[in-house]
Amino acid sequence: DIQMTQSPSSLSASVGDRVTITCQATQDIRIYLNWYQQKQGKAPKLLIYEASNLELGVPSRFSGGGSGTHFTLTINSLQPEDFATYYCQQNEHLPLTFGGGTKVDIK
Amino acid sequence: EVQLVESGGGLVQPGRSLRLSCAASGFTFDDYAMHWVRQAPGKGLEWVSGINWNSGSFDYADSVKGRFTIARDNTRNFLYLQMNSLRPEDTALYYCARGPLSTGWFQYFQHWGQGTLVTVSS
């Protein structure tokens, strides 16, 4: 199985900060890496698919990059509504697997 | 509007069975692969199982293989998860999720239900 490792597991940031979360895969997954945001008590929401494609309706301050085994999610100018937990997920190989999550909270 | 509504969760003793259902609406159900994803209390997301549009392809996480069975009814727009030999570690919120319109079914999850809680405890 492909293991997905996110770092950091948590971070504290201020409104307006630029935040970067990384996701590392144990095998080459080409561009088949997706990012989700989950707020407390809510279902996850797709932000980025296939490494760098912004899902419809997601603000442009979110961006994704990378390929192969190393990927990033960047939030430019963090907003109050962005405080949440973020997960990466690969869909190159079965079983589909998620990273352990990165909790972004207020400094 | 895409809607996915899960039901069937509850408290069940270890070793017993439960069947989850997901009612889909707002889209052409048999155009899409469907998946179950779970989240144990306070933990991360775990893909459980997925099935392609015509039930010809499906798979499971190793943790549930041989115990859980995914199925779909394209005439009624329902997705199911039959869960047998339940264990305490199966305790989780189970989400139904839909992928994008695609020929493949190894997917990302574009739409999610609100989940149904399964608690396995004596």
Chai-1 contact restraints between the chains, C-beta under 6 A:
chainA,res_idxA,chainB,res_idxB,connection_type,confidence,min_distance_angstrom,max_distance_angstrom,comment,restraint_id
A,N34,B,Y108,contact,1.0,0.0,6.0,A-B,restraint_1
A,A43,B,W112,contact,1.0,0.0,6.0,A-B,restraint_2
A,A43,B,Q114,contact,1.0,0.0,6.0,A-B,restraint_3
A,P44,B,W112,contact,1.0,0.0,6.0,A-B,restraint_4
A,L46,B,Q110,contact,1.0,0.0,6.0,A-B,restraint_5
A,Y49,B,Y108,contact,1.0,0.0,6.0,A-B,restraint_6
A,Y87,B,L45,contact,1.0,0.0,6.0,A-B,restraint_7
A,N91,B,F106,contact,1.0,0.0,6.0,A-B,restraint_8
A,N91,B,Q107,contact,1.0,0.0,6.0,A-B,restraint_9
A,N91,B,Y108,contact,1.0,0.0,6.0,A-B,restraint_10
A,L94,B,D59,contact,1.0,0.0,6.0,A-B,restraint_11
A,P95,B,A61,contact,1.0,0.0,6.0,A-B,restraint_12
A,L96,B,W47,contact,1.0,0.0,6.0,A-B,restraint_13
A,F98,B,L45,contact,1.0,0.0,6.0,A-B,restraint_14
A,G100,B,G44,contact,1.0,0.0,6.0,A-B,restraint_15
A,G101,B,G44,contact,1.0,0.0,6.0,A-B,restraint_16
